[in-house]
Amino acid sequence: MNKKRTELEKDAAMQRKKKMFLCIILCLHSQHCYIHFISTEGEKLGYVFYSTVTEFSNCLTILTNLLTIIFSILFDRWLKQSL
């Protein structure tokens, strides 16, 4: 029982990561945040279109956070090299 529950939780976490990653990529190419995901039921390809302001702003927030992390890592490396 616990093993099955753990697998379900891991699968749900993986789905969230896939959605976030695809959201970030597609935000770069579009003015709306389009999230594509594969549903676990029936292995069907599903498309969810989030074009509301809230979802779009959430996507931009994720993108901004990701860029902040990347630039902080690059700045940290640059700082270490210059010392």
Contacts in CASP RR format, 6 or more apart in sequence:
PFRMAT RR
TARGET T0000
AUTHOR 0000-0000-0000
METHOD contacts of the structure
MODEL  1
MNKKRTELEKDAAMQRKKKMFLCIILCLHSQHCYIHFISTEGEKLGYVFY
STVTEFSNCLTILTNLLTIIFSILFDRWLKQSL
11 40 0 8 1.000
15 37 0 8 1.000
15 40 0 8 1.000
18 37 0 8 1.000
18 38 0 8 1.000
19 35 0 8 1.000
19 37 0 8 1.000
20 62 0 8 1.000
22 35 0 8 1.000
22 36 0 8 1.000
22 37 0 8 1.000
23 33 0 8 1.000
23 34 0 8 1.000
23 35 0 8 1.000
23 50 0 8 1.000
23 59 0 8 1.000
23 62 0 8 1.000
24 59 0 8 1.000
24 62 0 8 1.000
24 63 0 8 1.000
24 66 0 8 1.000
26 33 0 8 1.000
26 34 0 8 1.000
26 35 0 8 1.000
26 36 0 8 1.000
27 33 0 8 1.000
27 56 0 8 1.000
27 59 0 8 1.000
27 60 0 8 1.000
27 63 0 8 1.000
28 63 0 8 1.000
31 56 0 8 1.000
32 49 0 8 1.000
32 50 0 8 1.000
32 51 0 8 1.000
32 56 0 8 1.000
33 50 0 8 1.000
33 51 0 8 1.000
33 55 0 8 1.000
33 56 0 8 1.000
33 58 0 8 1.000
33 59 0 8 1.000
34 47 0 8 1.000
34 48 0 8 1.000
34 49 0 8 1.000
34 50 0 8 1.000
35 48 0 8 1.000
35 49 0 8 1.000
35 50 0 8 1.000
36 45 0 8 1.000
36 46 0 8 1.000
36 47 0 8 1.000
36 48 0 8 1.000
37 46 0 8 1.000
37 48 0 8 1.000
38 44 0 8 1.000
38 45 0 8 1.000
38 46 0 8 1.000
39 45 0 8 1.000
39 46 0 8 1.000
50 56 0 8 1.000
50 59 0 8 1.000
END
